[in-house]
Amino acid sequence: IQRVKAVVDGTTKRINVCTKCLKSGKVERAL
């Protein structure tokens, strides 16, 4: 599990996501 900045409902939040979710593209990372 990693803490990353992700776009949730159009806003940037820091959330915990699993590495599998990141690689599968389920989580859109904020730049």
C-alpha positions in Angstrom: 0.0 0.0 0.0 1.3 3.4 -1.0 0.2 6.9 -0.1 -0.2 8.8 -3.3 -2.0 11.9 -4.5 -5.0 10.8 -6.5 -7.8 12.6 -8.2 -11.1 11.7 -6.4 -14.3 13.4 -7.7 -12.3 16.1 -9.4 -10.3 17.0 -6.3 -6.8 16.0 -5.3 -6.5 13.9 -2.2 -3.9 11.9 -0.5 -5.2 8.4 -0.2 -3.8 4.9 0.5 -3.8 2.7 -2.6 -2.4 -0.8 -3.2 0.3 -1.2 -5.7 -1.8 -3.5 -7.8 -4.5 -0.8 -8.1 -1.9 1.7 -9.4 -0.5 -0.7 -11.9 -3.9 -1.8 -13.2 -4.8 1.8 -13.7 -7.8 1.9 -11.4 -6.4 4.9 -9.6 -5.7 8.1 -11.5 -2.6 9.7 -10.0 -2.4 13.5 -9.7 0.6 15.1 -11.3 
